[in-house]
Amino acid sequence: MTRRLPMFPLGRPLLPGVGLPLQVFEPRYLAMMDDVLDEESDESGHFGVVLITRGHEVGGGDLRSDVGTDARVVSHEVREDGRHLVLAVGGGRLRVRRWLRDDPYPVAEVDAWPDDPDPPSGTAGEPGPAPDLQSRMDALVALVGEHVPVDERARLVDAARLPDDPDAAAWQAAVVADLGPLDAQRLLEAPGRIERLALLDRLLDERLEVLAFTLGRSGT
């Protein structure tokens, strides 16, 4: 079902299940938050997040991806200076069917975009073994841990303990590995779990190689 949703273009994509802290100060997005938090709205508490592919977060005139995430507000605070402190969390993926006129903030008609189903067991397209994401996270902690303060290392170790759910684990691994915005967007745009895990497998290998090279040079 197509929905009409307020949209918040940002400099990096929001991945499902991932928290998004925002400081909202631009007038058009303050107006958007007023509408998002309207309890009588059909989309109360929800807005879409898409990656800005060209341009900037402030001022408008940006180019935007047509694949994003449904964000749900979980906490909200208005400061004395008028800023809104918002914490949202990424939900399901969405596709933009049509961008509407910014009046005053971006709005789009969107459709939910669930993952393509996995092929049946025993078919030619059946996936091979899933990548061992936890071992990649352990390797990342081993590489980075010696180069960060103790408290930051403790947070990294905690974040690198992946959940049992394979989808949640994949999104969390992408965040812990600090993949760049374009790589994170590629993961978001993967048609289904099989393609996403295969891509994440390659991206994590590349990320570990870069970290090993960079941190090895800094230690010499």
Buried (B, 14 or more C-beta within 10 A) or exposed (E): EEBEBBBBBBEBBBBBBBEBEBEBEBEBBBBBBEBBBEEEEEBEBBBBBBBBBEBEEEEBEBEBBBBBBBBBBEEBEEEEEEBBEBEBBBBEBBBBEEBEEEEBBBBBBBEEBEBEEEEEEEEEEEBEEBBEBEEBBBBBBEBBBEEEEEEEBEEBEEBBEBEEEBBBBBBBBBBBBEBEBEBBBBBBBBEBBBBBBBBBBEBBEEBBEEBEEEEEEEEE
